Amino acid sequence: MENLVQEAIQNVNLHAVMPSLILSVAGMALLLVAVFSPRGKTAHIAWLSIASLIVAGIVTIMGWNDTQYGFAGSVQLDNFAAFFSMICIIAAGLAILMSDEYLKRENFPVGEYYPLILITTAGAMWMVSGTDLITIFLGLEVLSVSLYILAGFFRDQVRCNEAGLKYFFLGAFSTGFLLYGMALLYGVSGTTKVYDIAAYIQANPDTTTNVMFVAGGLLMLTGFFFKIAAAPFHMWTPDVYQGAPTPITAFMSAGPKAAAFAALIRVTFICLEGMQDHLTTVFWVLAVLTMTVGNLIALNQKDLKRMLAYSSIAHAGYAMVGLVAWNEIGSAGILFYMLVYTFMNMGAFAILILIGRSGEENLTLDGVTGLGYKKPMLGIAFSIFLFALMGLPPTAGFTGKFYIFAGAINSGYIWLAVLGVLNSAVSLYYYLRIMIFMYFKEPQEDYAWVKIYPATAVSIVISVIGVLYLGIVPGSIMQLARMAGF
């Protein structure tokens, strides 16, 4: 172990961790700035956070096609890590844009909110670039601890406290599965580096039938299934998404979920490659269960945040179809879909922020009655995001599902693609129901309380552009996803 530590120190290579290092340093520095800032004066912290994300994004893009290895191979900043890192950065940027006026409206403009988002993003970037089980675990813990705080950020709201506590306890529970699984894999292979574990399996093929190794792999994957909210490990998601501050709900549904998918992909297709035939069965069972459970339970929801929470579960199921296929189209399709989902889901939550009222986190279907008439621009934007979530052309939701289902068909899983399409058809009911309330119900309110916050409006415009651009001309981004795929 001492030799490993010395090797890591001698092979640090800060270039491999520079994007996450920028966000970590910025987060800690802005925490100090927040301490000395007057209460309510947080706009400068928000914009400094945005600037930090832009710098980290530029550094990440500059490293494209230039794989960097750091800490004795424990971190690998390759195209795969860069693509997922940009998804996390975009999600964090959109969350910050929709937060400043929201926090003021809720009478909770506290400066440490933004540094915590930066630290969460830094942890997510450690996860996506980790090629050592310890690195992945440390990134996950940095991400999780910050999110526990953010989920329960409004201390005076019972539902928010409940969300924070549930997320903490179930997060700790899932981390136990993950860590125990990693320990078993280390016990069998004698290493925590994913490539070395893969080499050990190749040299010792009987390892894939070793009870301890199989148990370790399944326990570790179970931990990741909790993080991506795959059924039946999804039970925490609706309550946490409903109770957390809306910008944090939006962020949790995109950035951290993408990071968990990235870590799951690295571990599965490198570390556990020898178990792939058996894991394919696990993945298709969970994919079918996840998208079906998410969509069926969403049918009866009236609370929009809770509905989008179950929708998020269903979309995790669609993404898992790409894990089952895992060919060139399917693997690139997952990366593309996670980017698409970031824009369409965070855009939908941004609309909920604008039409919500102070102290009322639970917006129901009745709360959007006549929105399309009273606030036509918001109605149009919300409709675009809903069409994307349904998977209808010409939005990016259609393109993303097309690539994933095409990958499944090319791998011979035609029946799985058919089930995915049928689930998408089921989802039309609850998405269209929102639009019926928006356009075909008599307005009960004049929405006089709705204020178009400039920063939140910018996040909506960016999301609309992302959804339409990736739907109409997806070629260039899909090519990048192919370059980033395994």
ROSEFI-86036 format. One line per field, with one value per residue (C-alpha): residue number from 1; x, y, z negated. Coordinates in Angstrom, 2 decimals, always signed. Layout:
! residues N
n	[NUM_...]
px	[X_...]
py	[Y_...]
pz	[Z_...]
***
This chain:
! residues 486
n	[1_2_3_4_5_6_7_8_9_10_11_12_13_14_15_16_17_18_19_20_21_22_23_24_25_26_27_28_29_30_31_32_33_34_35_36_37_38_39_40_41_42_43_44_45_46_47_48_49_50_51_52_53_54_55_56_57_58_59_60_61_62_63_64_65_66_67_68_69_70_71_72_73_74_75_76_77_78_79_80_81_82_83_84_85_86_87_88_89_90_91_92_93_94_95_96_97_98_99_100_101_102_103_104_105_106_107_108_109_110_111_112_113_114_115_116_117_118_119_120_121_122_123_124_125_126_127_128_129_130_131_132_133_134_135_136_137_138_139_140_141_142_143_144_145_146_147_148_149_150_151_152_153_154_155_156_157_158_159_160_161_162_163_164_165_166_167_168_169_170_171_172_173_174_175_176_177_178_179_180_181_182_183_184_185_186_187_188_189_190_191_192_193_194_195_196_197_198_199_200_201_202_203_204_205_206_207_208_209_210_211_212_213_214_215_216_217_218_219_220_221_222_223_224_225_226_227_228_229_230_231_232_233_234_235_236_237_238_239_240_241_242_243_244_245_246_247_248_249_250_251_252_253_254_255_256_257_258_259_260_261_262_263_264_265_266_267_268_269_270_271_272_273_274_275_276_277_278_279_280_281_282_283_284_285_286_287_288_289_290_291_292_293_294_295_296_297_298_299_300_301_302_303_304_305_306_307_308_309_310_311_312_313_314_315_316_317_318_319_320_321_322_323_324_325_326_327_328_329_330_331_332_333_334_335_336_337_338_339_340_341_342_343_344_345_346_347_348_349_350_351_352_353_354_355_356_357_358_359_360_361_362_363_364_365_366_367_368_369_370_371_372_373_374_375_376_377_378_379_380_381_382_383_384_385_386_387_388_389_390_391_392_393_394_395_396_397_398_399_400_401_402_403_404_405_406_407_408_409_410_411_412_413_414_415_416_417_418_419_420_421_422_423_424_425_426_427_428_429_430_431_432_433_434_435_436_437_438_439_440_441_442_443_444_445_446_447_448_449_450_451_452_453_454_455_456_457_458_459_460_461_462_463_464_465_466_467_468_469_470_471_472_473_474_475_476_477_478_479_480_481_482_483_484_485_486]
px	[+0.00_+2.89_+4.36_+0.99_+0.82_+4.36_+3.57_+0.43_+2.37_+5.07_+2.49_+0.07_-0.37_-2.71_-3.81_-5.92_-7.86_-7.68_-11.41_-12.55_-9.69_-10.87_-14.37_-13.09_-10.88_-13.61_-16.15_-13.94_-12.98_-16.61_-17.57_-15.24_-16.70_-20.18_-19.15_-18.20_-21.08_-24.19_-27.25_-29.31_-26.37_-25.61_-25.80_-22.03_-21.46_-23.84_-22.07_-18.62_-19.86_-21.01_-17.59_-15.89_-18.04_-17.20_-13.47_-13.77_-15.75_-13.14_-10.35_-12.38_-12.99_-9.31_-8.45_-10.60_-8.69_-5.80_-6.19_-4.50_-3.69_-3.16_-2.44_-0.78_-3.65_-6.40_-7.84_-8.27_-9.48_-10.43_-13.19_-15.66_-14.92_-14.88_-18.33_-19.94_-18.07_-19.62_-23.07_-22.43_-21.12_-24.15_-26.53_-24.79_-24.83_-28.54_-29.28_-27.38_-29.11_-32.53_-31.59_-30.75_-34.19_-35.80_-33.84_-34.79_-38.46_-38.26_-36.53_-33.46_-30.71_-27.75_-24.35_-23.08_-25.74_-23.68_-20.31_-22.08_-23.27_-19.69_-18.36_-21.09_-20.08_-16.40_-17.30_-19.31_-16.32_-14.08_-16.58_-16.70_-12.91_-12.16_-10.44_-9.86_-12.65_-11.37_-11.38_-14.93_-16.02_-14.39_-16.01_-19.36_-19.03_-18.06_-21.08_-23.44_-22.56_-23.05_-26.37_-27.59_-27.17_-28.74_-31.74_-32.62_-31.51_-34.74_-34.48_-37.85_-39.81_-40.86_-41.01_-37.52_-36.16_-37.83_-36.21_-32.77_-33.11_-34.49_-31.78_-29.11_-30.26_-30.96_-27.81_-25.74_-27.50_-26.67_-23.09_-22.77_-23.67_-21.20_-18.31_-18.86_-18.90_-15.66_-14.06_-14.99_-13.57_-10.34_-10.24_-10.39_-8.17_-5.80_-6.26_-8.78_-7.83_-10.48_-8.03_-5.94_-9.08_-9.96_-6.42_-6.71_-9.96_-8.40_-5.48_-7.79_-11.05_-12.42_-12.73_-16.09_-17.54_-15.97_-18.83_-17.04_-16.26_-19.80_-21.27_-18.90_-19.82_-23.56_-23.32_-21.33_-23.80_-26.66_-25.10_-25.04_-28.62_-29.68_-27.90_-29.51_-32.93_-33.42_-36.41_-36.74_-34.07_-36.03_-38.18_-36.28_-36.67_-40.28_-40.14_-36.67_-37.45_-40.75_-39.34_-36.01_-35.72_-36.82_-33.46_-31.76_-34.37_-33.60_-29.86_-30.13_-32.14_-29.44_-25.83_-25.41_-27.48_-25.22_-22.16_-23.61_-24.30_-20.71_-19.26_-21.65_-20.50_-16.79_-17.14_-19.40_-17.58_-14.02_-13.91_-16.72_-16.32_-15.99_-19.50_-21.08_-23.25_-24.90_-25.06_-26.89_-29.79_-29.70_-29.71_-32.63_-34.74_-34.04_-34.52_-38.00_-38.93_-37.62_-39.33_-42.56_-42.77_-41.85_-44.46_-47.29_-46.99_-46.63_-50.09_-51.81_-49.71_-51.16_-48.17_-45.95_-42.62_-43.60_-44.79_-41.45_-39.70_-41.40_-40.74_-37.05_-37.18_-38.71_-36.01_-33.34_-34.97_-34.71_-31.02_-30.46_-31.67_-28.42_-26.50_-28.19_-27.38_-23.88_-22.81_-21.49_-24.95_-26.18_-23.12_-23.05_-26.82_-26.53_-24.11_-26.29_-29.46_-28.02_-27.16_-30.61_-32.30_-30.36_-31.84_-35.43_-35.83_-34.08_-36.04_-39.30_-38.28_-37.32_-40.90_-42.19_-39.96_-41.42_-45.06_-44.65_-45.46_-43.37_-43.58_-45.55_-43.21_-45.97_-47.38_-50.31_-52.02_-54.59_-51.71_-51.08_-54.73_-54.92_-51.18_-51.00_-53.43_-52.30_-48.54_-48.22_-44.41_-44.11_-46.79_-44.90_-41.60_-43.22_-44.89_-41.54_-40.03_-43.04_-42.87_-39.18_-39.93_-42.57_-39.98_-41.80_-40.07_-38.54_-37.29_-34.12_-36.16_-37.15_-33.58_-32.17_-34.68_-34.17_-30.44_-30.94_-33.70_-31.79_-28.83_-31.07_-32.46_-28.96_-27.98_-31.00_-33.16_-36.09_-38.57_-36.81_-37.04_-40.75_-41.28_-39.45_-41.73_-44.82_-43.64_-43.13_-46.72_-47.92_-46.05_-48.06_-51.01_-49.52_-47.46_-50.44_-52.61_-50.43_-50.94_-54.70_-54.77_-52.63_-54.70_-58.12_-59.18_-60.63_-58.01_-58.66_-55.89_-54.51_-50.92_-50.32_-47.70_-45.55_-42.39_-40.00_-36.65_-33.95_-31.47_-34.17_-35.43_-31.88_-31.80_-35.12_-33.90_-30.69_-32.71_-35.14_-32.22_-30.56_-33.73_-34.45_-30.86_-30.11_-33.40_-33.05_-29.27_-27.95_-25.13_-22.20_-22.97_-23.72_-20.33_-18.71_-20.70_-19.36_-15.82_-16.44_-18.10_-16.29]
py	[+0.00_+2.36_+1.76_+2.58_+5.87_+6.80_+5.91_+8.07_+11.02_+10.70_+10.50_+13.23_+15.00_+17.84_+18.14_+15.02_+16.60_+20.27_+20.78_+19.27_+20.99_+24.37_+23.75_+22.43_+25.46_+27.83_+26.15_+26.46_+30.05_+31.06_+29.48_+32.01_+34.79_+33.75_+33.99_+37.65_+38.61_+40.31_+38.08_+38.48_+39.65_+36.46_+37.48_+37.98_+34.48_+33.04_+34.76_+33.85_+30.25_+30.51_+31.91_+28.98_+26.52_+28.26_+28.06_+24.38_+23.73_+25.43_+23.39_+20.21_+20.98_+21.82_+18.30_+16.62_+13.87_+14.31_+11.60_+12.47_+9.98_+11.07_+9.71_+6.52_+5.75_+6.32_+9.14_+9.16_+12.30_+10.88_+11.77_+9.68_+11.59_+14.92_+14.34_+13.40_+16.23_+18.72_+17.31_+17.87_+21.39_+22.29_+20.91_+22.89_+26.08_+25.79_+25.07_+28.17_+30.36_+29.33_+29.67_+33.28_+34.88_+31.65_+31.76_+35.40_+34.59_+31.83_+34.24_+32.03_+33.80_+32.03_+32.23_+28.72_+27.27_+27.95_+26.64_+23.42_+23.02_+23.53_+20.96_+18.52_+19.00_+18.49_+15.21_+14.16_+14.90_+12.78_+9.96_+10.10_+10.19_+7.62_+4.40_+3.22_+2.01_+4.23_+7.30_+6.55_+6.10_+9.35_+11.26_+9.73_+10.73_+14.33_+14.50_+12.83_+14.77_+18.09_+16.91_+15.78_+19.36_+20.89_+18.54_+19.69_+23.28_+24.96_+24.13_+25.65_+23.49_+20.07_+18.50_+19.76_+18.35_+15.05_+15.04_+15.68_+12.97_+10.36_+11.09_+10.88_+7.59_+5.83_+7.31_+5.97_+2.62_+2.39_+3.48_+0.51_-1.84_-0.08_-0.11_-3.70_-4.77_-2.91_-4.56_-8.02_-7.25_-6.08_-9.22_-11.42_-9.46_-7.70_-4.35_-1.52_-0.27_-1.19_-2.03_-4.20_-6.04_-6.62_-7.93_-10.22_-11.68_-12.20_-14.05_-16.02_-16.73_-18.81_-15.59_-14.87_-17.93_-17.07_-16.53_-13.67_-11.90_-12.27_-11.09_-8.11_-7.13_-7.36_-5.43_-2.67_-2.45_-2.32_+0.82_+2.41_+1.32_+3.30_+6.38_+6.23_+5.45_+2.17_+0.12_-1.44_+0.84_+3.99_+4.38_+7.42_+9.41_+10.76_+12.02_+13.56_+15.21_+16.55_+17.94_+19.36_+22.96_+22.89_+23.94_+21.18_+18.67_+19.68_+19.39_+16.01_+14.59_+15.46_+16.00_+13.47_+10.91_+11.29_+10.86_+7.68_+6.32_+7.11_+5.26_+2.35_+2.12_+2.18_-0.45_-2.72_-2.72_-2.66_-4.05_-6.62_-7.36_-11.08_-11.11_-9.23_-12.10_-12.45_-8.70_-8.18_-10.16_-8.06_-4.86_-5.75_-6.90_-3.64_-1.56_-3.00_-2.78_+0.78_+2.35_+0.47_+1.26_+4.90_+5.44_+3.51_+5.26_+8.66_+8.16_+8.82_+11.77_+15.27_+16.93_+18.01_+17.59_+14.10_+13.33_+14.46_+12.34_+9.20_+10.41_+10.61_+6.98_+5.98_+7.85_+6.00_+2.85_+4.12_+4.88_+1.37_-0.04_+1.34_-0.64_-3.82_-3.15_-1.78_-1.48_+1.68_+3.23_+2.14_+3.31_+6.67_+6.84_+6.77_+9.70_+11.64_+10.86_+12.01_+15.37_+15.64_+14.72_+17.45_+20.14_+18.90_+17.98_+21.01_+23.26_+21.76_+22.37_+25.96_+26.53_+25.16_+27.63_+30.60_+29.64_+28.58_+30.80_+31.63_+28.87_+26.60_+23.92_+21.54_+22.63_+20.50_+20.12_+22.71_+25.15_+25.21_+25.59_+28.08_+28.80_+28.61_+31.55_+33.73_+33.24_+32.07_+32.13_+29.98_+27.68_+27.26_+26.58_+24.09_+22.36_+22.00_+20.33_+18.05_+17.04_+16.25_+14.17_+12.29_+11.61_+13.36_+14.92_+17.35_+17.55_+15.96_+13.54_+11.73_+11.67_+10.39_+7.55_+6.74_+6.15_+4.04_+1.90_+1.57_+0.26_-2.32_-3.44_-3.75_-6.00_-8.24_-6.87_-5.91_-6.85_-4.52_-1.62_-2.39_-2.31_+1.02_+2.46_+1.14_+2.75_+6.02_+5.71_+5.23_+8.36_+10.40_+10.23_+12.10_+14.52_+15.41_+15.75_+18.68_+20.29_+19.71_+21.66_+24.37_+24.85_+23.20_+24.21_+27.55_+29.63_+29.76_+32.28_+35.27_+34.31_+37.86_+36.60_+35.15_+37.14_+36.32_+36.29_+37.16_+34.45_+31.78_+32.93_+32.51_+28.93_+28.24_+29.75_+27.69_+24.55_+25.25_+25.82_+22.62_+20.57_+21.87_+21.94_+18.39_+17.28_+18.92_+18.70_+16.04_+14.87_+16.86_+16.10_+12.45_+12.23_+13.54_+10.96_+8.23_+9.47_+9.43_+6.02_+2.81]
pz	[+0.00_-0.82_+2.65_+4.21_+2.32_+3.38_+7.00_+6.91_+5.48_+8.14_+10.95_+9.92_+13.31_+12.38_+16.02_+15.51_+12.65_+13.63_+14.42_+11.12_+9.28_+10.61_+9.27_+5.93_+5.34_+6.54_+4.27_+1.18_+2.03_+2.56_-0.76_-2.38_-0.26_-1.39_-5.04_-4.66_-2.35_-3.76_-3.96_-0.82_+1.28_+3.18_+6.84_+7.09_+5.69_+8.29_+11.17_+9.87_+9.73_+13.35_+14.29_+12.55_+14.48_+17.77_+17.03_+16.06_+19.23_+21.43_+19.82_+20.33_+24.02_+24.56_+23.38_+26.05_+27.88_+25.43_+22.80_+19.51_+16.75_+13.16_+9.71_+10.97_+13.32_+10.77_+12.87_+16.64_+18.39_+21.78_+24.24_+22.26_+19.05_+20.90_+22.44_+19.14_+17.36_+19.77_+19.02_+15.29_+15.93_+18.08_+15.44_+12.69_+14.77_+15.51_+11.84_+10.73_+13.33_+12.05_+8.37_+7.44_+7.73_+6.55_+3.28_+2.78_+3.40_+0.79_-1.65_-1.83_+0.14_-1.51_+0.18_-0.57_+1.75_+4.89_+3.63_+2.67_+6.26_+7.47_+5.00_+6.04_+9.67_+8.81_+7.12_+10.17_+12.41_+10.17_+10.58_+14.37_+14.71_+12.01_+13.12_+9.58_+7.31_+4.50_+6.77_+7.89_+4.28_+3.14_+6.00_+5.13_+1.48_+2.30_+4.60_+2.15_-1.01_+0.79_+2.22_-1.21_-2.39_+0.72_+0.66_-2.86_-2.36_-3.51_-7.20_-8.10_-5.63_-6.92_-3.47_-2.66_-5.92_-5.11_-1.67_-3.12_-5.77_-3.37_-0.85_-3.55_-5.05_-1.76_-0.23_-3.12_-2.77_+0.94_+0.28_-2.07_+0.80_+3.08_+0.61_-0.47_+3.18_+3.86_+0.82_+2.11_+5.56_+3.95_+1.82_+4.91_+7.32_+4.92_+6.67_+6.89_+10.37_+12.90_+15.70_+13.37_+12.23_+15.90_+16.54_+13.52_+14.86_+18.28_+16.70_+14.39_+16.29_+13.42_+11.42_+13.05_+11.29_+7.94_+5.49_+3.72_+7.00_+8.35_+5.04_+5.00_+8.54_+7.89_+4.60_+6.28_+9.16_+6.66_+5.19_+8.63_+9.33_+6.24_+7.59_+11.04_+9.47_+11.30_+10.12_+7.59_+6.06_+6.88_+3.76_+2.46_+5.67_+5.56_+1.96_+2.34_+5.69_+4.38_+1.13_+2.29_+3.59_+7.22_+8.76_+6.76_+7.90_+11.49_+10.88_+9.13_+12.01_+14.55_+13.41_+10.57_+12.47_+15.52_+13.30_+11.79_+15.29_+16.32_+13.32_+13.92_+17.54_+16.66_+13.98_+16.04_+19.35_+18.03_+14.52_+14.92_+18.62_+17.92_+16.42_+19.33_+20.58_+17.18_+16.59_+19.88_+18.44_+15.27_+17.33_+19.59_+16.63_+14.79_+17.96_+18.55_+14.87_+14.49_+17.48_+16.83_+13.11_+13.68_+16.36_+14.72_+11.35_+13.07_+14.60_+11.25_+10.12_+9.80_+8.16_+11.06_+9.25_+8.20_+11.73_+13.16_+10.51_+11.79_+15.32_+14.39_+13.27_+16.62_+18.54_+16.56_+17.91_+21.49_+20.98_+19.60_+22.92_+24.32_+21.68_+22.89_+26.55_+26.00_+29.62_+31.25_+31.64_+28.21_+26.28_+28.06_+27.65_+23.85_+23.85_+26.29_+24.35_+21.02_+22.61_+24.19_+20.92_+19.12_+21.36_+21.52_+17.86_+16.39_+18.73_+17.45_+13.84_+14.69_+15.85_+12.54_+10.70_+12.58_+12.09_+8.46_+5.50_+2.47_-0.12_+2.21_+3.48_+4.50_+7.85_+9.03_+12.38_+11.31_+10.93_+14.68_+15.74_+18.60_+18.51_+22.30_+22.57_+19.70_+20.22_+23.84_+24.01_+20.90_+22.30_+25.57_+23.80_+21.42_+24.38_+26.15_+23.08_+22.70_+26.37_+25.86_+22.77_+24.78_+27.47_+30.32_+33.37_+34.08_+30.50_+29.16_+27.07_+30.26_+31.58_+28.30_+28.04_+31.71_+31.22_+28.09_+29.58_+32.88_+30.90_+29.25_+32.62_+34.10_+31.19_+31.74_+28.92_+31.13_+28.40_+25.95_+28.41_+28.88_+25.11_+25.01_+27.69_+25.88_+22.65_+24.50_+25.73_+22.15_+21.09_+23.61_+21.24_+18.31_+20.39_+22.60_+19.51_+18.44_+21.85_+21.65_+18.38_+19.98_+23.14_+22.78_+19.27_+18.27_+16.42_+12.68_+12.07_+13.89_+12.94_+11.75_+9.30_+12.10_+12.65_+15.47_+13.71_+16.29_+15.24_+15.11_+18.51_+19.86_+18.55_+20.30_+23.59_+23.42_+22.74_+25.61_+28.00_+26.78_+27.20_+30.72_+31.98_+30.83_+32.34_+35.75_+36.35_+33.96_+36.23_+34.81_+31.15_+31.95_+33.64_+30.46_+28.49_+30.79_+30.20_+26.45_+26.33_+25.47]
***
